[in-house]
Amino acid sequence: MVRKKVKLAYIENDSCRRVTYRKRVKNLVKKTRELSVLCGVDACAIIYGQDEQAPVVWPSSEEEAKRIISDYNSKSELDPSQRGFNQYTFLNDSVIKAKERLLKLQRKNREKQIANMVSDILSGKSSLDQVNPNDLGDLLWVIEDKIRTIQYRIRVTKEEGDNNNNNPPISESIN
């Protein structure tokens, strides 16, 4: 039997919301217990319900739950990286990664602009007089890069030609 996709939105109907809450809490506690047993890790779940008098806590032993929480807090005092992400560090890392992606895309875009400028100049669509003086350094870099690429291709082609001349043809070596 195929399950239908659950729409993640607030459940308006009170009775449906309470039933869903109870089922999900039960499953969440079950998964926390399984994770702890199967992987041998300390795990703790504290779930505060909207209409509940007391939170649902696993492990049910208060001492065990307090021990896990105090271990967590003591690790975070010694080494904050062991604590994991909080919302600030998560968002900060996301912003840094987004800025890096933006810079990378800007560099690629700039390289393509300059390459198009070189093509336009070489094809006669524009002249060096029309190039912005600020773009001349980038233009020079692209031209030098293309020259290095051409020189490399020439060198490789010559080396391949020399290697072919040193080896006698197969028909001569057999006789």
C-alpha positions, -999 to +999 in steps of 0.1 A: +000+000+000+014+034-010+012+062+014+001+096+002+025+125+006+018+145+038+013+182+034+035+199+060+012+226+073-005+234+105-035+211+111-065+233+118-088+205+131-082+202+168-090+165+171-069+155+141-040+176+154-041+159+188-042+124+172-014+133+149+006+147+178+002+116+199+012+093+170+042+114+160+054+117+196+052+080+200+072+074+168+097+101+177+104+085+211+106+051+195+132+063+169+152+080+196+153+048+216+163+028+185+190+052+177+204+050+212+203+012+213+215+004+178+243+030+176+253+030+212+249+068+216+234+090+242+201+103+230+174+124+247+141+137+235+120+163+253+088+172+236+065+199+248+029+196+236+007+226+231-021+212+254-001+188+274+004+193+312+039+178+312+065+172+284+072+138+270+107+128+280+129+099+269+147+083+286+119+081+311+144+080+340+149+116+351+185+109+363+194+095+329+179+124+310+197+149+333+230+131+328+227+133+290+217+169+291+246+178+315+270+159+293+258+179+263+262+212+282+296+203+295+309+194+260+297+227+247+316+246+273+349+227+265+346+227+227+317+245+210+322+224+178+311+193+196+278+208+204+268+210+167+250+238+149+227+263+164+206+285+142+231+314+142+261+292+131+239+274+105+227+306+090+262+322+091+277+291+073+249+293+048+256+329+041+293+323+038+287+294+013+263+315-007+288+344-009+315+319-021+291+306-048+283+342-058+320+351-061+326+320-082+297+328-105+309+364-108+344+353-117+330+329-144+307+356-157+336+381-159+358+356-177+331+350-202+326+387-207+363+392-214+365+362-236+336+376-257+354+409-258+385+392-272+364+374-298+347+407-308+381+424-312+396+395-332+365+393-355+365+430-360+331+437-344+348+461-320+382+477-315+406+483-286+396+519-286+361+509-274+374+488-245+370+504-210+405+511-196+395+492-164+390+460-186+424+462-202+442+442-174+416+414-176+418+415-214+455+411-212+452+382-188+428+364-211+451+370-242+481+357-223+462+327-212+452+319-248+488+323-259+500+299-232+473+274-243+484+277-280+521+273-271+513+242-251+493+227-280+521+234-304+547+218-280+525+187-275+519+184-313+557+186-320+565+160-293+539+136-308+554+142-343+589+135-330+578+103-313+562+091-345+594+098-365+617+079-341+596+047-344+600+030-377+568+019-395+555-015-386+561-030-420+598-021-420+604-035-385+589-069-394+612-075-424 
